[in-house]
């Protein structure tokens, strides 16, 4: 249950992002040259995967687009 601890999650994500940067993986859509005009399709595709269902709260298209 340690993963539920907020500080642990933040440290885990920081470590993960640092690792991604170190090995050259993209960490933002900007890194993939995704244009704003393509965002609706990207968001829709992400929602279709079903992984969003594992979120502890409801997430919708508009919430993602604001990020």
Helices and strands as residue ranges (DSSP letters): G 2-4, H 6-23, G 29-32, G 36-38, H 39-48, G 51-54, H 61-66
